[in-house]
Amino acid sequence: MTIIYVDADACPVKSEVETVATRLKKKVFMVSNGGLRLSENPLIEMVYVADGADVADMWIAERCTAGDVVITSDIPLAAKAVEAGARVLRPDGSELTAKNIGNVLATRDLMADIRAANPFHQGGGKSFTKSDRSRFLNALDRALR
């Protein structure tokens, strides 16, 4: 049975995950360092891990398997989940696969190096839009069917 794992601390699509999972009767683990409200939905299990860098990511990476779906913006976690055979979706609906994860990791590392070399770099992520949310809903529905 497919399980959905959500890297939930900064995830903007938690309610969308719950809606789709409820409709399709899929188990969800919302994994965070705390601060999230408990869900009364019996399909949603809140998992609170200890504070610390990548603790939630490690919890997910140790458990996801082939056929599961992982929702994350964290590229190293995505790489581990892809390696385990899970389908990985970003909150904007894009999918990370064995074919593209290498390029995505390399780009992430390059951008980290550029930011480290230029302390005045003012770059930031793009804002999350309604069309991102819509693409995510469609992608999650496809991944679970």
Chimera marker file (.cmm) of the C-alpha trace (Angstrom):
<marker_set name="trace">
<marker id="1" x="0.000" y="0.000" z="0.000" r="1" g="1" b="0" radius="0.5"/>
<marker id="2" x="1.302" y="3.438" z="-0.918" r="1" g="1" b="0" radius="0.5"/>
<marker id="3" x="2.227" y="5.695" z="1.991" r="1" g="1" b="0" radius="0.5"/>
<marker id="4" x="2.667" y="9.457" z="1.671" r="1" g="1" b="0" radius="0.5"/>
<marker id="5" x="5.511" y="11.073" z="3.603" r="1" g="1" b="0" radius="0.5"/>
<marker id="6" x="5.452" y="14.862" z="3.967" r="1" g="1" b="0" radius="0.5"/>
<marker id="7" x="8.489" y="16.902" z="4.981" r="1" g="1" b="0" radius="0.5"/>
<marker id="8" x="6.011" y="19.130" z="6.779" r="1" g="1" b="0" radius="0.5"/>
<marker id="9" x="7.877" y="21.939" z="8.552" r="1" g="1" b="0" radius="0.5"/>
<marker id="10" x="7.746" y="24.436" z="5.674" r="1" g="1" b="0" radius="0.5"/>
<marker id="11" x="5.414" y="22.559" z="3.336" r="1" g="1" b="0" radius="0.5"/>
<marker id="12" x="2.770" y="24.855" z="1.779" r="1" g="1" b="0" radius="0.5"/>
<marker id="13" x="0.550" y="21.992" z="0.547" r="1" g="1" b="0" radius="0.5"/>
<marker id="14" x="-0.255" y="20.051" z="3.728" r="1" g="1" b="0" radius="0.5"/>
<marker id="15" x="-4.004" y="20.624" z="3.427" r="1" g="1" b="0" radius="0.5"/>
<marker id="16" x="-3.941" y="19.542" z="-0.224" r="1" g="1" b="0" radius="0.5"/>
<marker id="17" x="-2.124" y="16.331" z="0.733" r="1" g="1" b="0" radius="0.5"/>
<marker id="18" x="-4.762" y="15.634" z="3.379" r="1" g="1" b="0" radius="0.5"/>
<marker id="19" x="-7.599" y="16.259" z="0.921" r="1" g="1" b="0" radius="0.5"/>
<marker id="20" x="-6.214" y="13.924" z="-1.753" r="1" g="1" b="0" radius="0.5"/>
<marker id="21" x="-5.159" y="11.260" z="0.756" r="1" g="1" b="0" radius="0.5"/>
<marker id="22" x="-8.620" y="11.258" z="2.315" r="1" g="1" b="0" radius="0.5"/>
<marker id="23" x="-10.331" y="10.936" z="-1.057" r="1" g="1" b="0" radius="0.5"/>
<marker id="24" x="-8.033" y="8.048" z="-2.081" r="1" g="1" b="0" radius="0.5"/>
<marker id="25" x="-7.779" y="6.537" z="1.431" r="1" g="1" b="0" radius="0.5"/>
<marker id="26" x="-3.980" y="6.748" z="1.702" r="1" g="1" b="0" radius="0.5"/>
<marker id="27" x="-1.938" y="6.835" z="4.920" r="1" g="1" b="0" radius="0.5"/>
<marker id="28" x="0.077" y="10.042" z="5.481" r="1" g="1" b="0" radius="0.5"/>
<marker id="29" x="2.975" y="10.752" z="7.813" r="1" g="1" b="0" radius="0.5"/>
<marker id="30" x="3.411" y="14.509" z="8.406" r="1" g="1" b="0" radius="0.5"/>
<marker id="31" x="6.955" y="14.714" z="9.763" r="1" g="1" b="0" radius="0.5"/>
<marker id="32" x="8.183" y="17.855" z="11.540" r="1" g="1" b="0" radius="0.5"/>
<marker id="33" x="10.171" y="19.227" z="14.445" r="1" g="1" b="0" radius="0.5"/>
<marker id="34" x="6.919" y="20.326" z="16.088" r="1" g="1" b="0" radius="0.5"/>
<marker id="35" x="4.621" y="23.271" z="15.953" r="1" g="1" b="0" radius="0.5"/>
<marker id="36" x="2.063" y="21.687" z="13.658" r="1" g="1" b="0" radius="0.5"/>
<marker id="37" x="-1.507" y="21.243" z="14.739" r="1" g="1" b="0" radius="0.5"/>
<marker id="38" x="-2.681" y="17.665" z="15.209" r="1" g="1" b="0" radius="0.5"/>
<marker id="39" x="-5.053" y="16.387" z="12.567" r="1" g="1" b="0" radius="0.5"/>
<marker id="40" x="-8.194" y="14.564" z="13.610" r="1" g="1" b="0" radius="0.5"/>
<marker id="41" x="-8.116" y="12.651" z="10.326" r="1" g="1" b="0" radius="0.5"/>
<marker id="42" x="-7.392" y="8.979" z="11.092" r="1" g="1" b="0" radius="0.5"/>
<marker id="43" x="-5.309" y="8.682" z="7.903" r="1" g="1" b="0" radius="0.5"/>
<marker id="44" x="-2.928" y="11.457" z="8.999" r="1" g="1" b="0" radius="0.5"/>
<marker id="45" x="-0.245" y="10.618" z="11.544" r="1" g="1" b="0" radius="0.5"/>
<marker id="46" x="1.758" y="13.507" z="12.943" r="1" g="1" b="0" radius="0.5"/>
<marker id="47" x="5.373" y="12.544" z="13.613" r="1" g="1" b="0" radius="0.5"/>
<marker id="48" x="7.380" y="14.935" z="15.765" r="1" g="1" b="0" radius="0.5"/>
<marker id="49" x="11.125" y="14.392" z="15.655" r="1" g="1" b="0" radius="0.5"/>
<marker id="50" x="13.848" y="15.952" z="17.771" r="1" g="1" b="0" radius="0.5"/>
<marker id="51" x="15.181" y="19.378" z="16.856" r="1" g="1" b="0" radius="0.5"/>
<marker id="52" x="18.259" y="19.294" z="14.712" r="1" g="1" b="0" radius="0.5"/>
<marker id="53" x="19.424" y="19.595" z="11.162" r="1" g="1" b="0" radius="0.5"/>
<marker id="54" x="17.863" y="17.030" z="8.851" r="1" g="1" b="0" radius="0.5"/>
<marker id="55" x="16.281" y="14.896" z="11.616" r="1" g="1" b="0" radius="0.5"/>
<marker id="56" x="12.889" y="14.899" z="9.876" r="1" g="1" b="0" radius="0.5"/>
<marker id="57" x="14.582" y="14.164" z="6.556" r="1" g="1" b="0" radius="0.5"/>
<marker id="58" x="16.425" y="11.185" z="8.040" r="1" g="1" b="0" radius="0.5"/>
<marker id="59" x="13.179" y="9.832" z="9.541" r="1" g="1" b="0" radius="0.5"/>
<marker id="60" x="11.520" y="9.902" z="6.120" r="1" g="1" b="0" radius="0.5"/>
<marker id="61" x="14.556" y="8.565" z="4.227" r="1" g="1" b="0" radius="0.5"/>
<marker id="62" x="14.847" y="5.581" z="6.586" r="1" g="1" b="0" radius="0.5"/>
<marker id="63" x="11.208" y="4.557" z="6.017" r="1" g="1" b="0" radius="0.5"/>
<marker id="64" x="10.139" y="5.351" z="2.468" r="1" g="1" b="0" radius="0.5"/>
<marker id="65" x="10.199" y="2.494" z="-0.018" r="1" g="1" b="0" radius="0.5"/>
<marker id="66" x="9.306" y="1.753" z="-3.615" r="1" g="1" b="0" radius="0.5"/>
<marker id="67" x="5.756" y="2.825" z="-4.370" r="1" g="1" b="0" radius="0.5"/>
<marker id="68" x="5.587" y="5.455" z="-1.638" r="1" g="1" b="0" radius="0.5"/>
<marker id="69" x="5.259" y="9.181" z="-2.348" r="1" g="1" b="0" radius="0.5"/>
<marker id="70" x="7.490" y="11.759" z="-0.653" r="1" g="1" b="0" radius="0.5"/>
<marker id="71" x="6.569" y="15.455" z="-0.642" r="1" g="1" b="0" radius="0.5"/>
<marker id="72" x="9.600" y="17.680" z="-0.078" r="1" g="1" b="0" radius="0.5"/>
<marker id="73" x="11.564" y="20.694" z="-1.259" r="1" g="1" b="0" radius="0.5"/>
<marker id="74" x="14.731" y="19.269" z="0.300" r="1" g="1" b="0" radius="0.5"/>
<marker id="75" x="16.952" y="18.031" z="-2.532" r="1" g="1" b="0" radius="0.5"/>
<marker id="76" x="19.211" y="15.671" z="-0.509" r="1" g="1" b="0" radius="0.5"/>
<marker id="77" x="16.098" y="14.025" z="0.994" r="1" g="1" b="0" radius="0.5"/>
<marker id="78" x="14.601" y="13.779" z="-2.490" r="1" g="1" b="0" radius="0.5"/>
<marker id="79" x="17.754" y="12.031" z="-3.741" r="1" g="1" b="0" radius="0.5"/>
<marker id="80" x="17.565" y="9.454" z="-0.931" r="1" g="1" b="0" radius="0.5"/>
<marker id="81" x="13.861" y="8.867" z="-1.564" r="1" g="1" b="0" radius="0.5"/>
<marker id="82" x="14.405" y="8.447" z="-5.316" r="1" g="1" b="0" radius="0.5"/>
<marker id="83" x="17.203" y="5.979" z="-4.550" r="1" g="1" b="0" radius="0.5"/>
<marker id="84" x="14.758" y="4.026" z="-2.337" r="1" g="1" b="0" radius="0.5"/>
<marker id="85" x="12.301" y="3.847" z="-5.247" r="1" g="1" b="0" radius="0.5"/>
<marker id="86" x="9.771" y="6.371" z="-3.937" r="1" g="1" b="0" radius="0.5"/>
<marker id="87" x="8.091" y="8.957" z="-6.145" r="1" g="1" b="0" radius="0.5"/>
<marker id="88" x="9.126" y="12.451" z="-5.109" r="1" g="1" b="0" radius="0.5"/>
<marker id="89" x="7.055" y="15.579" z="-5.623" r="1" g="1" b="0" radius="0.5"/>
<marker id="90" x="7.959" y="19.147" z="-4.846" r="1" g="1" b="0" radius="0.5"/>
<marker id="91" x="5.176" y="21.409" z="-3.547" r="1" g="1" b="0" radius="0.5"/>
<marker id="92" x="5.046" y="23.108" z="-6.966" r="1" g="1" b="0" radius="0.5"/>
<marker id="93" x="4.060" y="19.783" z="-8.560" r="1" g="1" b="0" radius="0.5"/>
<marker id="94" x="7.374" y="19.018" z="-10.239" r="1" g="1" b="0" radius="0.5"/>
<marker id="95" x="8.592" y="15.457" z="-9.893" r="1" g="1" b="0" radius="0.5"/>
<marker id="96" x="12.146" y="14.469" z="-9.029" r="1" g="1" b="0" radius="0.5"/>
<marker id="97" x="13.202" y="11.197" z="-10.645" r="1" g="1" b="0" radius="0.5"/>
<marker id="98" x="16.292" y="9.087" z="-11.205" r="1" g="1" b="0" radius="0.5"/>
<marker id="99" x="16.672" y="10.892" z="-14.553" r="1" g="1" b="0" radius="0.5"/>
<marker id="100" x="16.747" y="14.443" z="-13.173" r="1" g="1" b="0" radius="0.5"/>
<marker id="101" x="17.872" y="14.240" z="-9.538" r="1" g="1" b="0" radius="0.5"/>
<marker id="102" x="21.597" y="14.347" z="-10.449" r="1" g="1" b="0" radius="0.5"/>
<marker id="103" x="21.218" y="17.645" z="-12.297" r="1" g="1" b="0" radius="0.5"/>
<marker id="104" x="19.032" y="19.088" z="-9.544" r="1" g="1" b="0" radius="0.5"/>
<marker id="105" x="21.616" y="18.127" z="-6.885" r="1" g="1" b="0" radius="0.5"/>
<marker id="106" x="24.450" y="19.618" z="-8.943" r="1" g="1" b="0" radius="0.5"/>
<marker id="107" x="22.529" y="22.869" z="-9.436" r="1" g="1" b="0" radius="0.5"/>
<marker id="108" x="21.739" y="23.046" z="-5.719" r="1" g="1" b="0" radius="0.5"/>
<marker id="109" x="25.418" y="22.598" z="-4.847" r="1" g="1" b="0" radius="0.5"/>
<marker id="110" x="26.508" y="25.183" z="-7.429" r="1" g="1" b="0" radius="0.5"/>
<marker id="111" x="24.039" y="27.747" z="-6.106" r="1" g="1" b="0" radius="0.5"/>
<marker id="112" x="25.207" y="27.102" z="-2.530" r="1" g="1" b="0" radius="0.5"/>
<marker id="113" x="28.799" y="27.761" z="-3.653" r="1" g="1" b="0" radius="0.5"/>
<marker id="114" x="27.765" y="30.976" z="-5.412" r="1" g="1" b="0" radius="0.5"/>
<marker id="115" x="25.902" y="32.215" z="-2.324" r="1" g="1" b="0" radius="0.5"/>
<marker id="116" x="28.884" y="31.356" z="-0.105" r="1" g="1" b="0" radius="0.5"/>
<marker id="117" x="31.270" y="33.235" z="-2.401" r="1" g="1" b="0" radius="0.5"/>
<marker id="118" x="29.098" y="36.372" z="-2.510" r="1" g="1" b="0" radius="0.5"/>
<marker id="119" x="27.837" y="37.416" z="0.931" r="1" g="1" b="0" radius="0.5"/>
<marker id="120" x="25.886" y="40.268" z="-0.674" r="1" g="1" b="0" radius="0.5"/>
<marker id="121" x="23.844" y="37.952" z="-2.900" r="1" g="1" b="0" radius="0.5"/>
<marker id="122" x="20.200" y="38.937" z="-2.455" r="1" g="1" b="0" radius="0.5"/>
<marker id="123" x="18.623" y="36.041" z="-4.337" r="1" g="1" b="0" radius="0.5"/>
<marker id="124" x="15.590" y="34.323" z="-2.948" r="1" g="1" b="0" radius="0.5"/>
<marker id="125" x="13.148" y="31.664" z="-3.955" r="1" g="1" b="0" radius="0.5"/>
<marker id="126" x="10.195" y="32.419" z="-6.150" r="1" g="1" b="0" radius="0.5"/>
<marker id="127" x="6.843" y="32.891" z="-4.475" r="1" g="1" b="0" radius="0.5"/>
<marker id="128" x="4.364" y="30.022" z="-4.257" r="1" g="1" b="0" radius="0.5"/>
<marker id="129" x="1.394" y="30.589" z="-6.574" r="1" g="1" b="0" radius="0.5"/>
<marker id="130" x="-2.126" y="29.252" z="-7.127" r="1" g="1" b="0" radius="0.5"/>
<marker id="131" x="-0.910" y="27.565" z="-10.301" r="1" g="1" b="0" radius="0.5"/>
<marker id="132" x="1.847" y="25.811" z="-8.273" r="1" g="1" b="0" radius="0.5"/>
<marker id="133" x="-0.843" y="24.542" z="-5.916" r="1" g="1" b="0" radius="0.5"/>
<marker id="134" x="-2.967" y="23.341" z="-8.840" r="1" g="1" b="0" radius="0.5"/>
<marker id="135" x="0.000" y="21.584" z="-10.483" r="1" g="1" b="0" radius="0.5"/>
<marker id="136" x="0.777" y="19.910" z="-7.166" r="1" g="1" b="0" radius="0.5"/>
<marker id="137" x="-2.774" y="18.611" z="-6.767" r="1" g="1" b="0" radius="0.5"/>
<marker id="138" x="-2.716" y="17.146" z="-10.282" r="1" g="1" b="0" radius="0.5"/>
<marker id="139" x="0.741" y="15.622" z="-9.781" r="1" g="1" b="0" radius="0.5"/>
<marker id="140" x="-0.185" y="14.044" z="-6.443" r="1" g="1" b="0" radius="0.5"/>
<marker id="141" x="-3.383" y="12.614" z="-7.867" r="1" g="1" b="0" radius="0.5"/>
<marker id="142" x="-1.416" y="11.076" z="-10.787" r="1" g="1" b="0" radius="0.5"/>
<marker id="143" x="1.274" y="9.710" z="-8.470" r="1" g="1" b="0" radius="0.5"/>
<marker id="144" x="-1.280" y="7.966" z="-6.275" r="1" g="1" b="0" radius="0.5"/>
<marker id="145" x="-3.329" y="6.418" z="-9.088" r="1" g="1" b="0" radius="0.5"/>
<link id1="1" id2="2" r="1" g="1" b="0" radius="0.2"/>
<link id1="2" id2="3" r="1" g="1" b="0" radius="0.2"/>
<link id1="3" id2="4" r="1" g="1" b="0" radius="0.2"/>
<link id1="4" id2="5" r="1" g="1" b="0" radius="0.2"/>
<link id1="5" id2="6" r="1" g="1" b="0" radius="0.2"/>
<link id1="6" id2="7" r="1" g="1" b="0" radius="0.2"/>
<link id1="7" id2="8" r="1" g="1" b="0" radius="0.2"/>
<link id1="8" id2="9" r="1" g="1" b="0" radius="0.2"/>
<link id1="9" id2="10" r="1" g="1" b="0" radius="0.2"/>
<link id1="10" id2="11" r="1" g="1" b="0" radius="0.2"/>
<link id1="11" id2="12" r="1" g="1" b="0" radius="0.2"/>
<link id1="12" id2="13" r="1" g="1" b="0" radius="0.2"/>
<link id1="13" id2="14" r="1" g="1" b="0" radius="0.2"/>
<link id1="14" id2="15" r="1" g="1" b="0" radius="0.2"/>
<link id1="15" id2="16" r="1" g="1" b="0" radius="0.2"/>
<link id1="16" id2="17" r="1" g="1" b="0" radius="0.2"/>
<link id1="17" id2="18" r="1" g="1" b="0" radius="0.2"/>
<link id1="18" id2="19" r="1" g="1" b="0" radius="0.2"/>
<link id1="19" id2="20" r="1" g="1" b="0" radius="0.2"/>
<link id1="20" id2="21" r="1" g="1" b="0" radius="0.2"/>
<link id1="21" id2="22" r="1" g="1" b="0" radius="0.2"/>
<link id1="22" id2="23" r="1" g="1" b="0" radius="0.2"/>
<link id1="23" id2="24" r="1" g="1" b="0" radius="0.2"/>
<link id1="24" id2="25" r="1" g="1" b="0" radius="0.2"/>
<link id1="25" id2="26" r="1" g="1" b="0" radius="0.2"/>
<link id1="26" id2="27" r="1" g="1" b="0" radius="0.2"/>
<link id1="27" id2="28" r="1" g="1" b="0" radius="0.2"/>
<link id1="28" id2="29" r="1" g="1" b="0" radius="0.2"/>
<link id1="29" id2="30" r="1" g="1" b="0" radius="0.2"/>
<link id1="30" id2="31" r="1" g="1" b="0" radius="0.2"/>
<link id1="31" id2="32" r="1" g="1" b="0" radius="0.2"/>
<link id1="32" id2="33" r="1" g="1" b="0" radius="0.2"/>
<link id1="33" id2="34" r="1" g="1" b="0" radius="0.2"/>
<link id1="34" id2="35" r="1" g="1" b="0" radius="0.2"/>
<link id1="35" id2="36" r="1" g="1" b="0" radius="0.2"/>
<link id1="36" id2="37" r="1" g="1" b="0" radius="0.2"/>
<link id1="37" id2="38" r="1" g="1" b="0" radius="0.2"/>
<link id1="38" id2="39" r="1" g="1" b="0" radius="0.2"/>
<link id1="39" id2="40" r="1" g="1" b="0" radius="0.2"/>
<link id1="40" id2="41" r="1" g="1" b="0" radius="0.2"/>
<link id1="41" id2="42" r="1" g="1" b="0" radius="0.2"/>
<link id1="42" id2="43" r="1" g="1" b="0" radius="0.2"/>
<link id1="43" id2="44" r="1" g="1" b="0" radius="0.2"/>
<link id1="44" id2="45" r="1" g="1" b="0" radius="0.2"/>
<link id1="45" id2="46" r="1" g="1" b="0" radius="0.2"/>
<link id1="46" id2="47" r="1" g="1" b="0" radius="0.2"/>
<link id1="47" id2="48" r="1" g="1" b="0" radius="0.2"/>
<link id1="48" id2="49" r="1" g="1" b="0" radius="0.2"/>
<link id1="49" id2="50" r="1" g="1" b="0" radius="0.2"/>
<link id1="50" id2="51" r="1" g="1" b="0" radius="0.2"/>
<link id1="51" id2="52" r="1" g="1" b="0" radius="0.2"/>
<link id1="52" id2="53" r="1" g="1" b="0" radius="0.2"/>
<link id1="53" id2="54" r="1" g="1" b="0" radius="0.2"/>
<link id1="54" id2="55" r="1" g="1" b="0" radius="0.2"/>
<link id1="55" id2="56" r="1" g="1" b="0" radius="0.2"/>
<link id1="56" id2="57" r="1" g="1" b="0" radius="0.2"/>
<link id1="57" id2="58" r="1" g="1" b="0" radius="0.2"/>
<link id1="58" id2="59" r="1" g="1" b="0" radius="0.2"/>
<link id1="59" id2="60" r="1" g="1" b="0" radius="0.2"/>
<link id1="60" id2="61" r="1" g="1" b="0" radius="0.2"/>
<link id1="61" id2="62" r="1" g="1" b="0" radius="0.2"/>
<link id1="62" id2="63" r="1" g="1" b="0" radius="0.2"/>
<link id1="63" id2="64" r="1" g="1" b="0" radius="0.2"/>
<link id1="64" id2="65" r="1" g="1" b="0" radius="0.2"/>
<link id1="65" id2="66" r="1" g="1" b="0" radius="0.2"/>
<link id1="66" id2="67" r="1" g="1" b="0" radius="0.2"/>
<link id1="67" id2="68" r="1" g="1" b="0" radius="0.2"/>
<link id1="68" id2="69" r="1" g="1" b="0" radius="0.2"/>
<link id1="69" id2="70" r="1" g="1" b="0" radius="0.2"/>
<link id1="70" id2="71" r="1" g="1" b="0" radius="0.2"/>
<link id1="71" id2="72" r="1" g="1" b="0" radius="0.2"/>
<link id1="72" id2="73" r="1" g="1" b="0" radius="0.2"/>
<link id1="73" id2="74" r="1" g="1" b="0" radius="0.2"/>
<link id1="74" id2="75" r="1" g="1" b="0" radius="0.2"/>
<link id1="75" id2="76" r="1" g="1" b="0" radius="0.2"/>
<link id1="76" id2="77" r="1" g="1" b="0" radius="0.2"/>
<link id1="77" id2="78" r="1" g="1" b="0" radius="0.2"/>
<link id1="78" id2="79" r="1" g="1" b="0" radius="0.2"/>
<link id1="79" id2="80" r="1" g="1" b="0" radius="0.2"/>
<link id1="80" id2="81" r="1" g="1" b="0" radius="0.2"/>
<link id1="81" id2="82" r="1" g="1" b="0" radius="0.2"/>
<link id1="82" id2="83" r="1" g="1" b="0" radius="0.2"/>
<link id1="83" id2="84" r="1" g="1" b="0" radius="0.2"/>
<link id1="84" id2="85" r="1" g="1" b="0" radius="0.2"/>
<link id1="85" id2="86" r="1" g="1" b="0" radius="0.2"/>
<link id1="86" id2="87" r="1" g="1" b="0" radius="0.2"/>
<link id1="87" id2="88" r="1" g="1" b="0" radius="0.2"/>
<link id1="88" id2="89" r="1" g="1" b="0" radius="0.2"/>
<link id1="89" id2="90" r="1" g="1" b="0" radius="0.2"/>
<link id1="90" id2="91" r="1" g="1" b="0" radius="0.2"/>
<link id1="91" id2="92" r="1" g="1" b="0" radius="0.2"/>
<link id1="92" id2="93" r="1" g="1" b="0" radius="0.2"/>
<link id1="93" id2="94" r="1" g="1" b="0" radius="0.2"/>
<link id1="94" id2="95" r="1" g="1" b="0" radius="0.2"/>
<link id1="95" id2="96" r="1" g="1" b="0" radius="0.2"/>
<link id1="96" id2="97" r="1" g="1" b="0" radius="0.2"/>
<link id1="97" id2="98" r="1" g="1" b="0" radius="0.2"/>
<link id1="98" id2="99" r="1" g="1" b="0" radius="0.2"/>
<link id1="99" id2="100" r="1" g="1" b="0" radius="0.2"/>
<link id1="100" id2="101" r="1" g="1" b="0" radius="0.2"/>
<link id1="101" id2="102" r="1" g="1" b="0" radius="0.2"/>
<link id1="102" id2="103" r="1" g="1" b="0" radius="0.2"/>
<link id1="103" id2="104" r="1" g="1" b="0" radius="0.2"/>
<link id1="104" id2="105" r="1" g="1" b="0" radius="0.2"/>
<link id1="105" id2="106" r="1" g="1" b="0" radius="0.2"/>
<link id1="106" id2="107" r="1" g="1" b="0" radius="0.2"/>
<link id1="107" id2="108" r="1" g="1" b="0" radius="0.2"/>
<link id1="108" id2="109" r="1" g="1" b="0" radius="0.2"/>
<link id1="109" id2="110" r="1" g="1" b="0" radius="0.2"/>
<link id1="110" id2="111" r="1" g="1" b="0" radius="0.2"/>
<link id1="111" id2="112" r="1" g="1" b="0" radius="0.2"/>
<link id1="112" id2="113" r="1" g="1" b="0" radius="0.2"/>
<link id1="113" id2="114" r="1" g="1" b="0" radius="0.2"/>
<link id1="114" id2="115" r="1" g="1" b="0" radius="0.2"/>
<link id1="115" id2="116" r="1" g="1" b="0" radius="0.2"/>
<link id1="116" id2="117" r="1" g="1" b="0" radius="0.2"/>
<link id1="117" id2="118" r="1" g="1" b="0" radius="0.2"/>
<link id1="118" id2="119" r="1" g="1" b="0" radius="0.2"/>
<link id1="119" id2="120" r="1" g="1" b="0" radius="0.2"/>
<link id1="120" id2="121" r="1" g="1" b="0" radius="0.2"/>
<link id1="121" id2="122" r="1" g="1" b="0" radius="0.2"/>
<link id1="122" id2="123" r="1" g="1" b="0" radius="0.2"/>
<link id1="123" id2="124" r="1" g="1" b="0" radius="0.2"/>
<link id1="124" id2="125" r="1" g="1" b="0" radius="0.2"/>
<link id1="125" id2="126" r="1" g="1" b="0" radius="0.2"/>
<link id1="126" id2="127" r="1" g="1" b="0" radius="0.2"/>
<link id1="127" id2="128" r="1" g="1" b="0" radius="0.2"/>
<link id1="128" id2="129" r="1" g="1" b="0" radius="0.2"/>
<link id1="129" id2="130" r="1" g="1" b="0" radius="0.2"/>
<link id1="130" id2="131" r="1" g="1" b="0" radius="0.2"/>
<link id1="131" id2="132" r="1" g="1" b="0" radius="0.2"/>
<link id1="132" id2="133" r="1" g="1" b="0" radius="0.2"/>
<link id1="133" id2="134" r="1" g="1" b="0" radius="0.2"/>
<link id1="134" id2="135" r="1" g="1" b="0" radius="0.2"/>
<link id1="135" id2="136" r="1" g="1" b="0" radius="0.2"/>
<link id1="136" id2="137" r="1" g="1" b="0" radius="0.2"/>
<link id1="137" id2="138" r="1" g="1" b="0" radius="0.2"/>
<link id1="138" id2="139" r="1" g="1" b="0" radius="0.2"/>
<link id1="139" id2="140" r="1" g="1" b="0" radius="0.2"/>
<link id1="140" id2="141" r="1" g="1" b="0" radius="0.2"/>
<link id1="141" id2="142" r="1" g="1" b="0" radius="0.2"/>
<link id1="142" id2="143" r="1" g="1" b="0" radius="0.2"/>
<link id1="143" id2="144" r="1" g="1" b="0" radius="0.2"/>
<link id1="144" id2="145" r="1" g="1" b="0" radius="0.2"/>
</marker_set>
